[in-house]
Amino acid sequence: MAVRPVFIPVNDGPVFVRTELVPFTWHPGLSASQKQKSVASLHEAASETLGLSTILEVSSKSTEQLGIILSAFNLPIFHPVVGRQVSVECAFQAGKVFQRGGPFLDLLHVTSRDAKRDPRLRESGQLTEFRFDEQKWPIEPQTAFYDWLYITALLSRPELAKPILAHDAFTDIEFNPQQSINCQAYAVALCVSLARRGIVMDVASTRETFLDCVKGAATNNVRQNDVQQGFLF
């Protein structure tokens, strides 16, 4: 058995996303087919225990093309520094600033996988802030910068932003809250919540409005001492 979070958009009230930890049967193995079996098992368990009918896996292991495209490794965002589209993953990793280095803007020119695995992200000391173009982002709230990047990218692709509204919940089979903080499935659920409330465009329009909106919103992704280890972001 394994446990993974299921992220459910909340349409009103102070909480934007409800996170439910769901036990399910894990299918070991690194192949895509094994991962997809685990996804199916997770979704079946979530449907039975939570009454969810339309769950979207947001990762490269999704069986739906929409979920694959929405992977942060694939979803593009325009980056002013290079004047072109890069993946959300590359923009995020290139935005990290540490005590002894960064931002490593050369990560805007590599693959998403190489950007995430760059050893400098683990060897440059404590994470101190994020940067995107000329803007500085704080490391608190912990997922704010990632979520803003992801939602900004998603809103620039209405052909992707519209169909996610039809889903009850979102998962990412690769995300383990014991090992990571930021999660693309959570970011999608947050976008859906904000969209259903009719505030997503206003909230995502500036750093200040986004930070003000999410400042008091608790997420189950966040753990207390992870600012000491920037690679967990």
Sequence and secondary structure as in RCSB ss.txt:
>XXXX:A:sequence
MAVRPVFIPVNDGPVFVRTELVPFTWHPGLSASQKQKSVASLHEAASETLGLSTILEVSSKSTEQLGIILSAFNL
PIFHPVVGRQVSVECAFQAGKVFQRGGPFLDLLHVTSRDAKRDPRLRESGQLTEFRFDEQKWPIEPQTAFYDWLY
ITALLSRPELAKPILAHDAFTDIEFNPQQSINCQAYAVALCVSLARRGIVMDVASTRETFLDCVKGAATNNVRQN
DVQQGFLF
>XXXX:A:secstr
 EEEEEEEE  SSS SEEEEEEEE     SSHHHHHHHHHHHHHHHHHHH    EEE STT SSHHHHHTSTTT 
EEEETTTTEEEEHHHHHHHTEEETTB   GGGGGS HHHHHH THHHHS SEEEEEETTEEE S STTHHHHHHH
HHHHHT HHHHTGGGG SEEE TT  TTT S  HHHHHHHHHHHHHTT HHHHTTSHHHHHHHHTT   TT  TT
GGG GGG 
